[in-house]
Amino acid sequence: MPASRVLPTEEAADLIRLVREFAAEKLAPRAAQAEAEGAFPREIFRTLGALGILGLPYPEADGGGGQPYEVYLQVLEELASVWATIGVGTSVHALSCYGLATRGTPEQRERWLPDLLGGDLLGGYCLSEPQAGSDPGAMTTKAVREGDDYVITGTKAWVTHGGEADYYMVMARTSDDPAERAAGISCFLVPADADGLSADPPEHKMGLMGSTTATMRFDHVRVASDRLLGAEGDGLKIALGGLDSGRLGIAAVATGLAQGALDRAVDYAQERETFGRKISDHQGLAFVLADMEAAIQSARAVTLHAARLRDQGMPFSREASIAKLVATDNAMKVTTDAVQVLGGYGYTRDFPVERYMREAKVMQIFEGTNQIQRMVISRSLAKPSGTITTTAATTTAHEESH
């Protein structure tokens, strides 16, 4: 685990200690078996909701924890350090609440948000489509107004919690005007039991087996107009605004995953001996461990820097992309090195590092591939102000998940 943390308050320090203990006592003993069986840990998300963890970054008035994003991300890191599925699921759930919390009317927030933030309801996020991943403006799912309702028809791909969630935040096209390619998308909160809504069998993935990912099909799904979040045409703005925060969530999860891999590599290196010495005393391996630690601390630093900008109400889109890029690339390298440190044992399922390595790969893909992050960053540098205005052309939906 991290040698030290810099937290803004003693309350935040107590929260991190609570989450660390919960992760060690309740999550770590179950993670390996649950991942091997592909079991979706729904009851754990209920517990996290009851503990107040699912709603941490949202206002207390809405049933949330009112914590700074800087603190929330360190909570995600603690969860992911022992079980990445839980870290990812918590981040996705927070993302699925974003449109309701930021664009919902007082009546909408009062009606649905407390149960979502409290864990009684689990959220999913429907943005990507089979033909519209890195370009959400190309989506074809439609929502047609019929009286007091909207009728949604289309397909959403790579949905985390697909088939398991109670509600889905859904982006659908409400205008076919070519001039409104990006502005013609709206956001809806759709209940999972709506007639015509179904989930395909879960995807067979190389990692995150406990995190269900499925295609969601909308076959003339009728939803009341009071489930529209914001105004018609606000959907892509809501989606992309949430993605900036979601990228920080994935950066924190990747950092936690890397930390977990390093912890296990260090433990092994302290116990294993060759030529009469602990293998950690051999310079070749000691330097590998040092590089792993440097990579993790670098990822944590850029992630928390972006979070502090967000907490201060400052632009942070570019910094979110940097954090996601650095943290996930570093996690891939760190987990690969952890397997190398353990040698042949690292390649077996008797130790968790091979699972961490498989889980790290998708971190480079969802919440926008790292190639897309480089595009976002480079385009932001070309702007005179040095800041970034997120558009469909420079942002991506969640490839493989969310």
Buried (B, 14 or more C-beta within 10 A) or exposed (E): BBEEBEBEEEEBBEBBEBBBEBBBEBBBEBBBEBBEEBBBBBEBBBBBBEBBBBBBBBBEEBBBBEBBBBBBBBBBBBBBBBBBBBBBBBBBBBBBBBBBBBBBEEEBBEBBBBBBBBBBBBBBBBBBBEEBBBBBBBBBBBBBEEEEBBBBBBBBBBBBBBBBBBBBBBBBBBBEEEEBBBBBBBBBBBBBEBEEBBBBEBBEBEBBBBBBBBBBBBEEBBBEEEBBBBEBBBBBBBBBBBBBBBBBBBBBBBBBBBBBBBBBBBEBBEEBEEEEEBBBBBEEBBEBBEBBBEBBBBBBBBBBBBBBBBBEEEBBBBBBBBBBBBBBBBBBBBBBBBBBBBEEBBBEEEBBBBBBBBBBBBBBBBBBBBEBBEBBBEBBEEEEEEEBEBEBEBBBBBBBBB
